[in-house]
């Protein structure tokens, strides 16, 4: 299992558009992905779960991936976040 802390550099937080982009990317990987914010952990491939976290801008998420492509998954998701969730 690999872990990574990712900052949400989007002023409005982890709202519908960044969550949609995140989920689309996360679903391309075989690994199981989870996201933790304020002691609440959700499936990193679930838009509803991620939206329920209500992550504000500037917050940090702990992302875990477990599976055959875990390192690639975390690198890709970190890259997306570093681009402020732009495609």
PDB file with SEQRES, HELIX, SHEET and CRYST1 records, atoms N, CA, C and O in Angstrom:
SEQRES   1 A   87  UNK UNK UNK UNK UNK UNK UNK UNK UNK UNK UNK UNK UNK          
SEQRES   2 A   87  UNK UNK UNK UNK UNK UNK UNK UNK UNK UNK UNK UNK UNK          
SEQRES   3 A   87  UNK UNK UNK UNK UNK UNK UNK UNK UNK UNK UNK UNK UNK          
SEQRES   4 A   87  UNK UNK UNK UNK UNK UNK UNK UNK UNK UNK UNK UNK UNK          
SEQRES   5 A   87  UNK UNK UNK UNK UNK UNK UNK UNK UNK UNK UNK UNK UNK          
SEQRES   6 A   87  UNK UNK UNK UNK UNK UNK UNK UNK UNK UNK UNK UNK UNK          
SEQRES   7 A   87  UNK UNK UNK UNK UNK UNK UNK UNK UNK                          
HELIX    1 AA1 UNK A   16  UNK A   26  1                                  11    
HELIX    2 AA2 UNK A   47  UNK A   52  1                                   6    
HELIX    3 AA3 UNK A   70  UNK A   82  1                                  13    
SHEET    1 AA1 4 UNK A   2  UNK A   7  0                                        
SHEET    2 AA1 4 UNK A  60  UNK A  66 -1                                        
SHEET    3 AA1 4 UNK A  32  UNK A  37 -1                                        
SHEET    4 AA1 4 UNK A  40  UNK A  43 -1                                        
CRYST1    1.000    1.000    1.000  90.00  90.00  90.00 P 1           1          
ATOM      1  N   UNK A   1       0.856  -1.180   0.000  1.00  0.00           N  
ATOM      2  CA  UNK A   1       0.000   0.000   0.000  1.00  0.00           C  
ATOM      3  C   UNK A   1       0.896   1.236   0.000  1.00  0.00           C  
ATOM      4  O   UNK A   1       1.863   1.325   0.757  1.00  0.00           O  
ATOM      5  N   UNK A   2       0.556   2.166  -0.851  1.00  0.00           N  
ATOM      6  CA  UNK A   2       1.272   3.438  -0.949  1.00  0.00           C  
ATOM      7  C   UNK A   2       0.371   4.553  -0.422  1.00  0.00           C  
ATOM      8  O   UNK A   2      -0.847   4.512  -0.601  1.00  0.00           O  
ATOM      9  N   UNK A   3       0.980   5.556   0.233  1.00  0.00           N  
ATOM     10  CA  UNK A   3       0.235   6.700   0.773  1.00  0.00           C  
ATOM     11  C   UNK A   3       0.869   7.995   0.285  1.00  0.00           C  
ATOM     12  O   UNK A   3       2.072   8.069   0.036  1.00  0.00           O  
ATOM     13  N   UNK A   4       0.030   9.008   0.159  1.00  0.00           N  
ATOM     14  CA  UNK A   4       0.508  10.302  -0.302  1.00  0.00           C  
ATOM     15  C   UNK A   4      -0.415  11.387   0.246  1.00  0.00           C  
ATOM     16  O   UNK A   4      -1.627  11.189   0.337  1.00  0.00           O  
ATOM     17  N   UNK A   5       0.154  12.523   0.607  1.00  0.00           N  
ATOM     18  CA  UNK A   5      -0.648  13.670   1.019  1.00  0.00           C  
ATOM     19  C   UNK A   5      -0.737  14.620  -0.170  1.00  0.00           C  
ATOM     20  O   UNK A   5       0.277  14.996  -0.758  1.00  0.00           O  
ATOM     21  N   UNK A   6      -1.957  15.000  -0.512  1.00  0.00           N  
ATOM     22  CA  UNK A   6      -2.204  15.857  -1.668  1.00  0.00           C  
ATOM     23  C   UNK A   6      -2.950  17.103  -1.210  1.00  0.00           C  
ATOM     24  O   UNK A   6      -3.953  17.011  -0.503  1.00  0.00           O  
ATOM     25  N   UNK A   7      -2.457  18.263  -1.615  1.00  0.00           N  
ATOM     26  CA  UNK A   7      -3.114  19.535  -1.277  1.00  0.00           C  
ATOM     27  C   UNK A   7      -4.146  19.883  -2.344  1.00  0.00           C  
ATOM     28  O   UNK A   7      -3.933  19.652  -3.534  1.00  0.00           O  
ATOM     29  N   UNK A   8      -5.260  20.439  -1.897  1.00  0.00           N  
ATOM     30  CA  UNK A   8      -6.331  20.871  -2.798  1.00  0.00           C  
ATOM     31  C   UNK A   8      -6.167  22.377  -3.020  1.00  0.00           C  
ATOM     32  O   UNK A   8      -6.596  23.188  -2.200  1.00  0.00           O  
ATOM     33  N   UNK A   9      -5.545  22.730  -4.134  1.00  0.00           N  
ATOM     34  CA  UNK A   9      -5.292  24.139  -4.440  1.00  0.00           C  
ATOM     35  C   UNK A   9      -6.365  24.691  -5.374  1.00  0.00           C  
ATOM     36  O   UNK A   9      -6.067  25.213  -6.448  1.00  0.00           O  
ATOM     37  N   UNK A  10      -7.601  24.565  -4.950  1.00  0.00           N  
ATOM     38  CA  UNK A  10      -8.743  25.086  -5.695  1.00  0.00           C  
ATOM     39  C   UNK A  10      -9.520  25.960  -4.719  1.00  0.00           C  
ATOM     40  O   UNK A  10      -9.960  25.469  -3.679  1.00  0.00           O  
ATOM     41  N   UNK A  11      -9.702  27.253  -5.029  1.00  0.00           N  
ATOM     42  CA  UNK A  11     -10.349  28.160  -4.070  1.00  0.00           C  
ATOM     43  C   UNK A  11     -11.705  27.673  -3.549  1.00  0.00           C  
ATOM     44  O   UNK A  11     -12.025  27.880  -2.379  1.00  0.00           O  
ATOM     45  N   UNK A  12     -12.493  27.038  -4.398  1.00  0.00           N  
ATOM     46  CA  UNK A  12     -13.817  26.580  -3.975  1.00  0.00           C  
ATOM     47  C   UNK A  12     -13.787  25.197  -3.336  1.00  0.00           C  
ATOM     48  O   UNK A  12     -14.830  24.664  -2.958  1.00  0.00           O  
ATOM     49  N   UNK A  13     -12.613  24.624  -3.215  1.00  0.00           N  
ATOM     50  CA  UNK A  13     -12.492  23.310  -2.603  1.00  0.00           C  
ATOM     51  C   UNK A  13     -12.725  22.192  -3.597  1.00  0.00           C  
ATOM     52  O   UNK A  13     -12.742  22.400  -4.810  1.00  0.00           O  
ATOM     53  N   UNK A  14     -12.901  21.017  -3.060  1.00  0.00           N  
ATOM     54  CA  UNK A  14     -13.058  19.803  -3.866  1.00  0.00           C  
ATOM     55  C   UNK A  14     -14.526  19.685  -4.260  1.00  0.00           C  
ATOM     56  O   UNK A  14     -15.255  18.843  -3.735  1.00  0.00           O  
ATOM     57  N   UNK A  15     -14.947  20.535  -5.187  1.00  0.00           N  
ATOM     58  CA  UNK A  15     -16.346  20.589  -5.618  1.00  0.00           C  
ATOM     59  C   UNK A  15     -16.564  19.697  -6.839  1.00  0.00           C  
ATOM     60  O   UNK A  15     -15.680  18.918  -7.193  1.00  0.00           O  
ATOM     61  N   UNK A  16     -17.712  19.796  -7.479  1.00  0.00           N  
ATOM     62  CA  UNK A  16     -18.126  18.863  -8.527  1.00  0.00           C  
ATOM     63  C   UNK A  16     -17.127  18.704  -9.676  1.00  0.00           C  
ATOM     64  O   UNK A  16     -16.832  17.577 -10.071  1.00  0.00           O  
ATOM     65  N   UNK A  17     -16.609  19.781 -10.208  1.00  0.00           N  
ATOM     66  CA  UNK A  17     -15.710  19.655 -11.360  1.00  0.00           C  
ATOM     67  C   UNK A  17     -14.403  18.934 -11.009  1.00  0.00           C  
ATOM     68  O   UNK A  17     -14.045  17.982 -11.702  1.00  0.00           O  
ATOM     69  N   UNK A  18     -13.675  19.349  -9.961  1.00  0.00           N  
ATOM     70  CA  UNK A  18     -12.461  18.608  -9.639  1.00  0.00           C  
ATOM     71  C   UNK A  18     -12.735  17.161  -9.215  1.00  0.00           C  
ATOM     72  O   UNK A  18     -11.948  16.267  -9.527  1.00  0.00           O  
ATOM     73  N   UNK A  19     -13.826  16.931  -8.519  1.00  0.00           N  
ATOM     74  CA  UNK A  19     -14.164  15.570  -8.127  1.00  0.00           C  
ATOM     75  C   UNK A  19     -14.428  14.718  -9.363  1.00  0.00           C  
ATOM     76  O   UNK A  19     -13.990  13.570  -9.429  1.00  0.00           O  
ATOM     77  N   UNK A  20     -15.131  15.264 -10.328  1.00  0.00           N  
ATOM     78  CA  UNK A  20     -15.414  14.531 -11.564  1.00  0.00           C  
ATOM     79  C   UNK A  20     -14.134  14.160 -12.300  1.00  0.00           C  
ATOM     80  O   UNK A  20     -13.990  13.038 -12.786  1.00  0.00           O  
ATOM     81  N   UNK A  21     -13.218  15.095 -12.376  1.00  0.00           N  
ATOM     82  CA  UNK A  21     -11.939  14.815 -13.038  1.00  0.00           C  
ATOM     83  C   UNK A  21     -11.142  13.774 -12.260  1.00  0.00           C  
ATOM     84  O   UNK A  21     -10.531  12.883 -12.851  1.00  0.00           O  
ATOM     85  N   UNK A  22     -11.149  13.888 -10.947  1.00  0.00           N  
ATOM     86  CA  UNK A  22     -10.453  12.937 -10.082  1.00  0.00           C  
ATOM     87  C   UNK A  22     -10.988  11.525 -10.303  1.00  0.00           C  
ATOM     88  O   UNK A  22     -10.222  10.589 -10.532  1.00  0.00           O  
ATOM     89  N   UNK A  23     -12.317  11.380 -10.232  1.00  0.00           N  
ATOM     90  CA  UNK A  23     -12.942  10.072 -10.365  1.00  0.00           C  
ATOM     91  C   UNK A  23     -12.669   9.471 -11.746  1.00  0.00           C  
ATOM     92  O   UNK A  23     -12.371   8.282 -11.864  1.00  0.00           O  
ATOM     93  N   UNK A  24     -12.773  10.295 -12.783  1.00  0.00           N  
ATOM     94  CA  UNK A  24     -12.497   9.799 -14.143  1.00  0.00           C  
ATOM     95  C   UNK A  24     -11.086   9.241 -14.242  1.00  0.00           C  
ATOM     96  O   UNK A  24     -10.876   8.195 -14.857  1.00  0.00           O  
ATOM     97  N   UNK A  25     -10.129   9.919 -13.650  1.00  0.00           N  
ATOM     98  CA  UNK A  25      -8.748   9.457 -13.673  1.00  0.00           C  
ATOM     99  C   UNK A  25      -8.566   8.236 -12.771  1.00  0.00           C  
ATOM    100  O   UNK A  25      -7.941   7.256 -13.175  1.00  0.00           O  
ATOM    101  N   UNK A  26      -9.100   8.289 -11.568  1.00  0.00           N  
ATOM    102  CA  UNK A  26      -8.934   7.186 -10.606  1.00  0.00           C  
ATOM    103  C   UNK A  26      -9.500   5.878 -11.158  1.00  0.00           C  
ATOM    104  O   UNK A  26      -8.944   4.809 -10.908  1.00  0.00           O  
ATOM    105  N   UNK A  27     -10.588   5.956 -11.899  1.00  0.00           N  
ATOM    106  CA  UNK A  27     -11.223   4.747 -12.431  1.00  0.00           C  
ATOM    107  C   UNK A  27     -10.406   4.076 -13.531  1.00  0.00           C  
ATOM    108  O   UNK A  27     -10.719   2.954 -13.927  1.00  0.00           O  
ATOM    109  N   UNK A  28      -9.374   4.735 -14.026  1.00  0.00           N  
ATOM    110  CA  UNK A  28      -8.536   4.119 -15.051  1.00  0.00           C  
ATOM    111  C   UNK A  28      -7.514   3.158 -14.444  1.00  0.00           C  
ATOM    112  O   UNK A  28      -6.824   2.445 -15.174  1.00  0.00           O  
ATOM    113  N   UNK A  29      -7.415   3.136 -13.123  1.00  0.00           N  
ATOM    114  CA  UNK A  29      -6.443   2.285 -12.447  1.00  0.00           C  
ATOM    115  C   UNK A  29      -7.122   1.093 -11.795  1.00  0.00           C  
ATOM    116  O   UNK A  29      -8.271   1.182 -11.361  1.00  0.00           O  
ATOM    117  N   UNK A  30      -6.406  -0.025 -11.727  1.00  0.00           N  
ATOM    118  CA  UNK A  30      -6.930  -1.235 -11.101  1.00  0.00           C  
ATOM    119  C   UNK A  30      -6.879  -1.162  -9.581  1.00  0.00           C  
ATOM    120  O   UNK A  30      -7.690  -1.791  -8.901  1.00  0.00           O  
ATOM    121  N   UNK A  31      -5.952  -0.414  -9.057  1.00  0.00           N  
ATOM    122  CA  UNK A  31      -5.749  -0.349  -7.604  1.00  0.00           C  
ATOM    123  C   UNK A  31      -6.969   0.204  -6.874  1.00  0.00           C  
ATOM    124  O   UNK A  31      -7.732   1.009  -7.408  1.00  0.00           O  
ATOM    125  N   UNK A  32      -7.122  -0.255  -5.644  1.00  0.00           N  
ATOM    126  CA  UNK A  32      -8.153   0.291  -4.752  1.00  0.00           C  
ATOM    127  C   UNK A  32      -7.604   1.615  -4.211  1.00  0.00           C  
ATOM    128  O   UNK A  32      -6.476   1.664  -3.720  1.00  0.00           O  
ATOM    129  N   UNK A  33      -8.391   2.675  -4.299  1.00  0.00           N  
ATOM    130  CA  UNK A  33      -7.953   4.004  -3.881  1.00  0.00           C  
ATOM    131  C   UNK A  33      -8.900   4.526  -2.810  1.00  0.00           C  
ATOM    132  O   UNK A  33     -10.120   4.465  -2.964  1.00  0.00           O  
ATOM    133  N   UNK A  34      -8.328   5.040  -1.719  1.00  0.00           N  
ATOM    134  CA  UNK A  34      -9.138   5.674  -0.685  1.00  0.00           C  
ATOM    135  C   UNK A  34      -8.618   7.083  -0.442  1.00  0.00           C  
ATOM    136  O   UNK A  34      -7.443   7.381  -0.658  1.00  0.00           O  
ATOM    137  N   UNK A  35      -9.523   7.939   0.013  1.00  0.00           N  
ATOM    138  CA  UNK A  35      -9.185   9.324   0.342  1.00  0.00           C  
ATOM    139  C   UNK A  35      -9.672   9.594   1.753  1.00  0.00           C  
ATOM    140  O   UNK A  35     -10.815   9.294   2.098  1.00  0.00           O  
ATOM    141  N   UNK A  36      -8.783  10.168   2.573  1.00  0.00           N  
ATOM    142  CA  UNK A  36      -9.124  10.477   3.961  1.00  0.00           C  
ATOM    143  C   UNK A  36      -8.992  11.975   4.195  1.00  0.00           C  
ATOM    144  O   UNK A  36      -8.001  12.597   3.814  1.00  0.00           O  
ATOM    145  N   UNK A  37     -10.019  12.541   4.831  1.00  0.00           N  
ATOM    146  CA  UNK A  37     -10.021  13.949   5.222  1.00  0.00           C  
ATOM    147  C   UNK A  37     -10.736  14.045   6.559  1.00  0.00           C  
ATOM    148  O   UNK A  37     -11.865  13.579   6.708  1.00  0.00           O  
ATOM    149  N   UNK A  38     -10.066  14.656   7.531  1.00  0.00           N  
ATOM    150  CA  UNK A  38     -10.632  14.816   8.883  1.00  0.00           C  
ATOM    151  C   UNK A  38     -11.174  13.504   9.447  1.00  0.00           C  
ATOM    152  O   UNK A  38     -12.313  13.434   9.908  1.00  0.00           O  
ATOM    153  N   UNK A  39     -10.359  12.492   9.404  1.00  0.00           N  
ATOM    154  CA  UNK A  39     -10.687  11.179   9.978  1.00  0.00           C  
ATOM    155  C   UNK A  39     -11.865  10.467   9.313  1.00  0.00           C  
ATOM    156  O   UNK A  39     -12.416   9.524   9.881  1.00  0.00           O  
ATOM    157  N   UNK A  40     -12.251  10.905   8.125  1.00  0.00           N  
ATOM    158  CA  UNK A  40     -13.299  10.221   7.378  1.00  0.00           C  
ATOM    159  C   UNK A  40     -12.672   9.689   6.096  1.00  0.00           C  
ATOM    160  O   UNK A  40     -12.044  10.441   5.350  1.00  0.00           O  
ATOM    161  N   UNK A  41     -12.839   8.405   5.843  1.00  0.00           N  
ATOM    162  CA  UNK A  41     -12.244   7.761   4.672  1.00  0.00           C  
ATOM    163  C   UNK A  41     -13.342   7.293   3.727  1.00  0.00           C  
ATOM    164  O   UNK A  41     -14.331   6.690   4.145  1.00  0.00           O  
ATOM    165  N   UNK A  42     -13.145   7.587   2.426  1.00  0.00           N  
ATOM    166  CA  UNK A  42     -14.114   7.189   1.406  1.00  0.00           C  
ATOM    167  C   UNK A  42     -13.395   6.531   0.233  1.00  0.00           C  
ATOM    168  O   UNK A  42     -12.175   6.625   0.095  1.00  0.00           O  
ATOM    169  N   UNK A  43     -14.169   5.873  -0.593  1.00  0.00           N  
ATOM    170  CA  UNK A  43     -13.662   5.268  -1.823  1.00  0.00           C  
ATOM    171  C   UNK A  43     -13.210   6.392  -2.756  1.00  0.00           C  
ATOM    172  O   UNK A  43     -13.993   7.288  -3.071  1.00  0.00           O  
ATOM    173  N   UNK A  44     -11.973   6.349  -3.193  1.00  0.00           N  
ATOM    174  CA  UNK A  44     -11.414   7.383  -4.055  1.00  0.00           C  
ATOM    175  C   UNK A  44     -11.925   7.354  -5.482  1.00  0.00           C  
ATOM    176  O   UNK A  44     -11.532   8.184  -6.301  1.00  0.00           O  
ATOM    177  N   UNK A  45     -12.808   6.395  -5.787  1.00  0.00           N  
ATOM    178  CA  UNK A  45     -13.408   6.298  -7.115  1.00  0.00           C  
ATOM    179  C   UNK A  45     -14.901   6.625  -7.077  1.00  0.00           C  
ATOM    180  O   UNK A  45     -15.610   6.433  -8.065  1.00  0.00           O  
ATOM    181  N   UNK A  46     -15.372   7.119  -5.935  1.00  0.00           N  
ATOM    182  CA  UNK A  46     -16.786   7.429  -5.744  1.00  0.00           C  
ATOM    183  C   UNK A  46     -16.999   8.938  -5.665  1.00  0.00           C  
ATOM    184  O   UNK A  46     -16.552   9.582  -4.716  1.00  0.00           O  
ATOM    185  N   UNK A  47     -17.676   9.495  -6.653  1.00  0.00           N  
ATOM    186  CA  UNK A  47     -17.941  10.933  -6.661  1.00  0.00           C  
ATOM    187  C   UNK A  47     -18.768  11.338  -5.441  1.00  0.00           C  
ATOM    188  O   UNK A  47     -18.479  12.353  -4.809  1.00  0.00           O  
ATOM    189  N   UNK A  48     -19.780  10.563  -5.111  1.00  0.00           N  
ATOM    190  CA  UNK A  48     -20.626  10.906  -3.961  1.00  0.00           C  
ATOM    191  C   UNK A  48     -19.833  10.861  -2.662  1.00  0.00           C  
ATOM    192  O   UNK A  48     -19.990  11.728  -1.802  1.00  0.00           O  
ATOM    193  N   UNK A  49     -18.988   9.859  -2.523  1.00  0.00           N  
ATOM    194  CA  UNK A  49     -18.167   9.764  -1.326  1.00  0.00           C  
ATOM    195  C   UNK A  49     -17.225  10.947  -1.190  1.00  0.00           C  
ATOM    196  O   UNK A  49     -17.087  11.520  -0.110  1.00  0.00           O  
ATOM    197  N   UNK A  50     -16.577  11.310  -2.293  1.00  0.00           N  
ATOM    198  CA  UNK A  50     -15.643  12.433  -2.269  1.00  0.00           C  
ATOM    199  C   UNK A  50     -16.360  13.753  -1.992  1.00  0.00           C  
ATOM    200  O   UNK A  50     -15.854  14.581  -1.234  1.00  0.00           O  
ATOM    201  N   UNK A  51     -17.518  13.955  -2.589  1.00  0.00           N  
ATOM    202  CA  UNK A  51     -18.272  15.182  -2.349  1.00  0.00           C  
ATOM    203  C   UNK A  51     -18.712  15.268  -0.888  1.00  0.00           C  
ATOM    204  O   UNK A  51     -18.775  16.356  -0.316  1.00  0.00           O  
ATOM    205  N   UNK A  52     -19.015  14.114  -0.290  1.00  0.00           N  
ATOM    206  CA  UNK A  52     -19.469  14.090   1.105  1.00  0.00           C  
ATOM    207  C   UNK A  52     -18.370  14.534   2.076  1.00  0.00           C  
ATOM    208  O   UNK A  52     -18.667  14.929   3.203  1.00  0.00           O  
ATOM    209  N   UNK A  53     -17.115  14.471   1.651  1.00  0.00           N  
ATOM    210  CA  UNK A  53     -16.027  14.921   2.512  1.00  0.00           C  
ATOM    211  C   UNK A  53     -16.039  16.432   2.735  1.00  0.00           C  
ATOM    212  O   UNK A  53     -15.498  16.917   3.729  1.00  0.00           O  
ATOM    213  N   UNK A  54     -16.659  17.185   1.806  1.00  0.00           N  
ATOM    214  CA  UNK A  54     -16.746  18.650   1.901  1.00  0.00           C  
ATOM    215  C   UNK A  54     -15.367  19.277   2.143  1.00  0.00           C  
ATOM    216  O   UNK A  54     -15.172  20.028   3.099  1.00  0.00           O  
ATOM    217  N   UNK A  55     -14.431  18.960   1.271  1.00  0.00           N  
ATOM    218  CA  UNK A  55     -13.050  19.423   1.409  1.00  0.00           C  
ATOM    219  C   UNK A  55     -12.932  20.876   0.942  1.00  0.00           C  
ATOM    220  O   UNK A  55     -13.225  21.169  -0.217  1.00  0.00           O  
ATOM    221  N   UNK A  56     -12.512  21.783   1.813  1.00  0.00           N  
ATOM    222  CA  UNK A  56     -12.349  23.184   1.422  1.00  0.00           C  
ATOM    223  C   UNK A  56     -11.029  23.404   0.674  1.00  0.00           C  
ATOM    224  O   UNK A  56     -10.122  22.574   0.731  1.00  0.00           O  
ATOM    225  N   UNK A  57     -10.944  24.517  -0.014  1.00  0.00           N  
ATOM    226  CA  UNK A  57      -9.703  24.882  -0.690  1.00  0.00           C  
ATOM    227  C   UNK A  57      -8.572  25.015   0.305  1.00  0.00           C  
ATOM    228  O   UNK A  57      -8.767  25.513   1.414  1.00  0.00           O  
ATOM    229  N   UNK A  58      -7.391  24.570  -0.088  1.00  0.00           N  
ATOM    230  CA  UNK A  58      -6.225  24.652   0.766  1.00  0.00           C  
ATOM    231  C   UNK A  58      -6.056  23.475   1.715  1.00  0.00           C  
ATOM    232  O   UNK A  58      -5.042  23.378   2.408  1.00  0.00           O  
ATOM    233  N   UNK A  59      -7.027  22.587   1.754  1.00  0.00           N  
ATOM    234  CA  UNK A  59      -6.954  21.431   2.649  1.00  0.00           C  
ATOM    235  C   UNK A  59      -6.011  20.371   2.073  1.00  0.00           C  
ATOM    236  O   UNK A  59      -5.654  20.409   0.895  1.00  0.00           O  
ATOM    237  N   UNK A  60      -5.623  19.440   2.917  1.00  0.00           N  
ATOM    238  CA  UNK A  60      -4.788  18.330   2.488  1.00  0.00           C  
ATOM    239  C   UNK A  60      -5.549  17.025   2.658  1.00  0.00           C  
ATOM    240  O   UNK A  60      -6.248  16.815   3.650  1.00  0.00           O  
ATOM    241  N   UNK A  61      -5.397  16.156   1.672  1.00  0.00           N  
ATOM    242  CA  UNK A  61      -6.028  14.845   1.676  1.00  0.00           C  
ATOM    243  C   UNK A  61      -4.960  13.774   1.810  1.00  0.00           C  
ATOM    244  O   UNK A  61      -3.859  13.921   1.279  1.00  0.00           O  
ATOM    245  N   UNK A  62      -5.274  12.715   2.506  1.00  0.00           N  
ATOM    246  CA  UNK A  62      -4.394  11.546   2.499  1.00  0.00           C  
ATOM    247  C   UNK A  62      -4.990  10.558   1.506  1.00  0.00           C  
ATOM    248  O   UNK A  62      -6.141  10.142   1.636  1.00  0.00           O  
ATOM    249  N   UNK A  63      -4.195  10.196   0.524  1.00  0.00           N  
ATOM    250  CA  UNK A  63      -4.650   9.281  -0.512  1.00  0.00           C  
ATOM    251  C   UNK A  63      -3.845   7.995  -0.398  1.00  0.00           C  
ATOM    252  O   UNK A  63      -2.617   8.023  -0.312  1.00  0.00           O  
ATOM    253  N   UNK A  64      -4.547   6.874  -0.398  1.00  0.00           N  
ATOM    254  CA  UNK A  64      -3.902   5.568  -0.329  1.00  0.00           C  
ATOM    255  C   UNK A  64      -4.320   4.759  -1.552  1.00  0.00           C  
ATOM    256  O   UNK A  64      -5.467   4.819  -1.997  1.00  0.00           O  
ATOM    257  N   UNK A  65      -3.380   4.015  -2.075  1.00  0.00           N  
ATOM    258  CA  UNK A  65      -3.665   3.122  -3.195  1.00  0.00           C  
ATOM    259  C   UNK A  65      -3.046   1.772  -2.893  1.00  0.00           C  
ATOM    260  O   UNK A  65      -1.938   1.681  -2.364  1.00  0.00           O  
ATOM    261  N   UNK A  66      -3.778   0.728  -3.236  1.00  0.00           N  
ATOM    262  CA  UNK A  66      -3.312  -0.627  -3.013  1.00  0.00           C  
ATOM    263  C   UNK A  66      -3.673  -1.466  -4.226  1.00  0.00           C  
ATOM    264  O   UNK A  66      -4.846  -1.634  -4.560  1.00  0.00           O  
ATOM    265  N   UNK A  67      -2.643  -1.991  -4.879  1.00  0.00           N  
ATOM    266  CA  UNK A  67      -2.893  -2.830  -6.045  1.00  0.00           C  
ATOM    267  C   UNK A  67      -1.725  -2.804  -7.006  1.00  0.00           C  
ATOM    268  O   UNK A  67      -0.666  -2.256  -6.701  1.00  0.00           O  
ATOM    269  N   UNK A  68      -1.924  -3.402  -8.171  1.00  0.00           N  
ATOM    270  CA  UNK A  68      -0.820  -3.578  -9.112  1.00  0.00           C  
ATOM    271  C   UNK A  68      -0.257  -2.286  -9.700  1.00  0.00           C  
ATOM    272  O   UNK A  68       0.897  -2.253 -10.128  1.00  0.00           O  
ATOM    273  N   UNK A  69      -1.057  -1.226  -9.725  1.00  0.00           N  
ATOM    274  CA  UNK A  69      -0.594   0.031 -10.316  1.00  0.00           C  
ATOM    275  C   UNK A  69      -0.690   1.189  -9.314  1.00  0.00           C  
ATOM    276  O   UNK A  69      -0.955   2.333  -9.686  1.00  0.00           O  
ATOM    277  N   UNK A  70      -0.469   0.866  -8.042  1.00  0.00           N  
ATOM    278  CA  UNK A  70      -0.650   1.854  -6.974  1.00  0.00           C  
ATOM    279  C   UNK A  70       0.263   3.067  -7.120  1.00  0.00           C  
ATOM    280  O   UNK A  70      -0.181   4.194  -6.905  1.00  0.00           O  
ATOM    281  N   UNK A  71       1.508   2.863  -7.474  1.00  0.00           N  
ATOM    282  CA  UNK A  71       2.433   3.993  -7.609  1.00  0.00           C  
ATOM    283  C   UNK A  71       2.033   4.889  -8.769  1.00  0.00           C  
ATOM    284  O   UNK A  71       2.078   6.114  -8.656  1.00  0.00           O  
ATOM    285  N   UNK A  72       1.644   4.287  -9.875  1.00  0.00           N  
ATOM    286  CA  UNK A  72       1.206   5.059 -11.044  1.00  0.00           C  
ATOM    287  C   UNK A  72      -0.069   5.840 -10.734  1.00  0.00           C  
ATOM    288  O   UNK A  72      -0.221   6.988 -11.151  1.00  0.00           O  
ATOM    289  N   UNK A  73      -0.980   5.209 -10.000  1.00  0.00           N  
ATOM    290  CA  UNK A  73      -2.239   5.865  -9.640  1.00  0.00           C  
ATOM    291  C   UNK A  73      -1.978   7.106  -8.790  1.00  0.00           C  
ATOM    292  O   UNK A  73      -2.516   8.179  -9.062  1.00  0.00           O  
ATOM    293  N   UNK A  74      -1.148   6.949  -7.761  1.00  0.00           N  
ATOM    294  CA  UNK A  74      -0.864   8.087  -6.883  1.00  0.00           C  
ATOM    295  C   UNK A  74      -0.128   9.190  -7.635  1.00  0.00           C  
ATOM    296  O   UNK A  74      -0.406  10.370  -7.423  1.00  0.00           O  
ATOM    297  N   UNK A  75       0.791   8.829  -8.498  1.00  0.00           N  
ATOM    298  CA  UNK A  75       1.526   9.839  -9.267  1.00  0.00           C  
ATOM    299  C   UNK A  75       0.581  10.608 -10.185  1.00  0.00           C  
ATOM    300  O   UNK A  75       0.683  11.829 -10.303  1.00  0.00           O  
ATOM    301  N   UNK A  76      -0.328   9.904 -10.829  1.00  0.00           N  
ATOM    302  CA  UNK A  76      -1.276  10.554 -11.732  1.00  0.00           C  
ATOM    303  C   UNK A  76      -2.236  11.471 -10.970  1.00  0.00           C  
ATOM    304  O   UNK A  76      -2.509  12.586 -11.415  1.00  0.00           O  
ATOM    305  N   UNK A  77      -2.742  11.013  -9.837  1.00  0.00           N  
ATOM    306  CA  UNK A  77      -3.672  11.825  -9.044  1.00  0.00           C  
ATOM    307  C   UNK A  77      -2.966  13.040  -8.443  1.00  0.00           C  
ATOM    308  O   UNK A  77      -3.543  14.126  -8.386  1.00  0.00           O  
ATOM    309  N   UNK A  78      -1.732  12.863  -8.000  1.00  0.00           N  
ATOM    310  CA  UNK A  78      -0.962  13.999  -7.485  1.00  0.00           C  
ATOM    311  C   UNK A  78      -0.702  15.013  -8.602  1.00  0.00           C  
ATOM    312  O   UNK A  78      -0.755  16.221  -8.369  1.00  0.00           O  
ATOM    313  N   UNK A  79      -0.427  14.531  -9.795  1.00  0.00           N  
ATOM    314  CA  UNK A  79      -0.225  15.415 -10.934  1.00  0.00           C  
ATOM    315  C   UNK A  79      -1.472  16.209 -11.264  1.00  0.00           C  
ATOM    316  O   UNK A  79      -1.397  17.402 -11.555  1.00  0.00           O  
ATOM    317  N   UNK A  80      -2.618  15.547 -11.218  1.00  0.00           N  
ATOM    318  CA  UNK A  80      -3.885  16.239 -11.469  1.00  0.00           C  
ATOM    319  C   UNK A  80      -4.110  17.329 -10.435  1.00  0.00           C  
ATOM    320  O   UNK A  80      -4.497  18.445 -10.781  1.00  0.00           O  
ATOM    321  N   UNK A  81      -3.872  17.014  -9.175  1.00  0.00           N  
ATOM    322  CA  UNK A  81      -4.055  17.996  -8.107  1.00  0.00           C  
ATOM    323  C   UNK A  81      -3.082  19.158  -8.266  1.00  0.00           C  
ATOM    324  O   UNK A  81      -3.449  20.306  -8.015  1.00  0.00           O  
ATOM    325  N   UNK A  82      -1.857  18.880  -8.676  1.00  0.00           N  
ATOM    326  CA  UNK A  82      -0.861  19.949  -8.832  1.00  0.00           C  
ATOM    327  C   UNK A  82      -1.217  20.905  -9.968  1.00  0.00           C  
ATOM    328  O   UNK A  82      -0.742  22.040 -10.005  1.00  0.00           O  
ATOM    329  N   UNK A  83      -2.047  20.443 -10.885  1.00  0.00           N  
ATOM    330  CA  UNK A  83      -2.530  21.293 -11.991  1.00  0.00           C  
ATOM    331  C   UNK A  83      -3.884  21.915 -11.628  1.00  0.00           C  
ATOM    332  O   UNK A  83      -4.620  22.359 -12.509  1.00  0.00           O  
ATOM    333  N   UNK A  84      -4.202  21.945 -10.368  1.00  0.00           N  
ATOM    334  CA  UNK A  84      -5.493  22.470  -9.881  1.00  0.00           C  
ATOM    335  C   UNK A  84      -6.664  21.777 -10.556  1.00  0.00           C  
ATOM    336  O   UNK A  84      -7.686  22.397 -10.851  1.00  0.00           O  
ATOM    337  N   UNK A  85      -6.499  20.478 -10.797  1.00  0.00           N  
ATOM    338  CA  UNK A  85      -7.541  19.619 -11.356  1.00  0.00           C  
ATOM    339  C   UNK A  85      -7.928  20.001 -12.775  1.00  0.00           C  
ATOM    340  O   UNK A  85      -9.042  19.719 -13.216  1.00  0.00           O  
ATOM    341  N   UNK A  86      -7.010  20.645 -13.493  1.00  0.00           N  
ATOM    342  CA  UNK A  86      -7.234  20.950 -14.908  1.00  0.00           C  
ATOM    343  C   UNK A  86      -6.832  19.731 -15.715  1.00  0.00           C  
ATOM    344  O   UNK A  86      -5.889  19.022 -15.363  1.00  0.00           O  
ATOM    345  N   UNK A  87      -7.541  19.498 -16.779  1.00  0.00           N  
ATOM    346  CA  UNK A  87      -7.269  18.321 -17.625  1.00  0.00           C  
ATOM    347  C   UNK A  87      -5.943  18.367 -18.296  1.00  0.00           C  
ATOM    348  O   UNK A  87      -5.591  17.445 -19.032  1.00  0.00           O  
TER     349      UNK A  87                                                      
END                                                                             
